[in-house]
Structures are given as structure tokens and as C-alpha cells.
């Protein structure tokens, strides 16, 4: 898959839309954005939980709340922190135990699509 096709995929487009939205918000509300970013960065720093574990928690919450941008973002975060597909699918199972069919529907569509596309993207970057 060439770079132009990757950028036009729904997953890559969603990540780009989020990035652009944050950029616009930051320009319009710099003080709030700076404080929000500092807070979230602190939350995801290594502590008693690893960065990987924190991404896994965030993915579960994202699926449960059906926040599509965060589902994609934290699926990517999980992959970036070394999660395997099996680990991500276990997160899905636990989330579906609490969120039922709504959580499962996100998993069998968006999470699996994100894993597939983002894994291919990572493989292409390594080559």
C-alpha cells in the first residue's frame, strides 16, 4: 500500500481529523489546551502501571464509551506500546462483558480495522 492510499484510509483519516481538530482548538484556546495536554501526558506517564497497561485501560474505556476517535487513537497506542492483537482482543472481551453488544460492535468493526491498518503501517515503516 503506498503512502497516499494509507492517508486516505478511514483509520488514517480519523487520526488526521483528530490531529487537525486539536491543532485548531489549541490555536483558539491555548491555555486550556496546554493544561489539558499536560494533564493527559502526566496520566499516561510510566508509574505503578506501565504505559502499555495505561493504553490498554484507555482502550477499554474508549470502547465502552463508543468514542470512535479514542478507540482508534488508543488502539494505535496499544500497538505502539507493544500490545499483540490477542491482548487487544482480550481487552475487547472484558469491555464487552460490561458494555454488551454496543462494545462488541465497536470491536468487531473499528478495533479490528484499526489493528489491521495500523499494523500494516508499522510494518511498512520498519521496511
Secondary structure, 3 states (H helix, E strand, C coil): CCHHHHHCCHHHHHHHHHHHHHHHHHHHCHHHHHHHHHHHHHHCCCCCCCHHHHHHHHHHHHHHHCCHHHHHHHHHHHHHCCCCHHHHHHHHHHHHHHHHHHHHHHHHHHHHHHHHHHHHHHHHHHC
